[in-house]
Amino acid sequence: MRYFFDSYAIIEILKRNQSYGRFSDAEIVTSDLNIGEVYYYLLKTAGKENADLWYGKMNARLIPIDTNTVVNAMYFRFKNKRNDLSLIDCIGYLLALSNSMKFLTGDKEFEHRENVEFVK
């Protein structure tokens, strides 16, 4: 099974959450936006030096984001506006679907959606 790693999943792996242990050796496939979210999280929690260190050592396969994906993600977000989904999460979810991957996350807004591997 191939997975698209949401920022939540990457952060939990960095935090050594045992629930994500089985994914720690998997190839991380994600987007530039998710890398940006993880970098921002590290800036807040570990400082710029550690964020830069992680970014320099980061080894992920990045799926490019095209305009159609962004527009479709906006529509998906609009249709689900009651769930207060972030745009980056919507883009990641649609990238996972369009690339025949499971969306790996612990975000509760995605827990019961199809094609999601929900890990808390």
WOUR-V364610 format. One record per residue. RES is the residue in one small letter. SS is DSSP state (H for helix, E for strand, L for the rest). PHI is phi in degrees with one decimal (999 if undefined). Layout:
[[RES/SS/PHI] [RES/SS/PHI]]
This chain:
[[m/L/999] [r/L/-101.1] [y/E/-126.4] [f/E/-97.1] [f/E/-86.2] [d/L/-68.8] [s/H/-54.6] [y/H/-54.9] [a/H/-64.4] [i/H/-63.2] [i/H/-63.4] [e/H/-66.2] [i/H/-66.4] [l/H/-62.4] [k/L/-81.9] [r/L/60.7] [n/L/-63.5] [q/H/-59.5] [s/H/-63.9] [y/H/-100.5] [g/H/-55.1] [r/H/-69.2] [f/H/-104.0] [s/L/-65.6] [d/L/-101.4] [a/L/-76.2] [e/L/-66.3] [i/E/-84.1] [v/E/-114.7] [t/E/-157.0] [s/L/-122.4] [d/H/-57.2] [l/H/-64.3] [n/H/-66.9] [i/H/-61.1] [g/H/-61.8] [e/H/-64.2] [v/H/-65.3] [y/H/-59.3] [y/H/-63.1] [y/H/-58.2] [l/H/-66.8] [l/H/-56.9] [k/H/-69.8] [t/H/-101.4] [a/H/-128.8] [g/L/91.1] [k/H/-62.5] [e/H/-59.2] [n/H/-69.8] [a/H/-62.4] [d/H/-65.3] [l/H/-61.0] [w/H/-59.5] [y/H/-60.4] [g/H/-67.0] [k/H/-97.2] [m/L/-57.6] [n/L/-128.7] [a/E/-135.2] [r/E/-92.2] [l/E/-99.9] [i/L/-90.6] [p/L/-66.1] [i/L/-107.7] [d/L/-104.0] [t/H/-60.9] [n/H/-61.2] [t/H/-63.8] [v/H/-62.9] [v/H/-63.7] [n/H/-64.3] [a/H/-67.1] [m/H/-62.2] [y/H/-65.7] [f/H/-59.6] [r/H/-63.5] [f/H/-61.9] [k/H/-63.7] [n/L/-113.4] [k/H/-61.6] [r/H/-66.2] [n/H/-89.0] [d/L/52.0] [l/L/-79.2] [s/L/-78.2] [l/H/-62.2] [i/H/-62.4] [d/H/-64.4] [c/H/-64.4] [i/H/-62.1] [g/H/-60.3] [y/H/-61.2] [l/H/-70.2] [l/H/-63.3] [a/H/-61.4] [l/H/-60.9] [s/H/-72.8] [n/L/-110.4] [s/L/54.0] [m/L/-123.5] [k/E/-82.1] [f/E/-87.4] [l/E/-92.5] [t/E/-157.2] [g/L/-121.5] [d/L/-68.2] [k/H/-60.3] [e/H/-65.4] [f/H/-108.6] [e/L/-54.4] [h/L/-109.0] [r/L/-89.4] [e/L/-69.6] [n/L/65.3] [v/E/-120.9] [e/E/-101.5] [f/E/-92.3] [v/L/-132.2] [k/L/-89.0]]
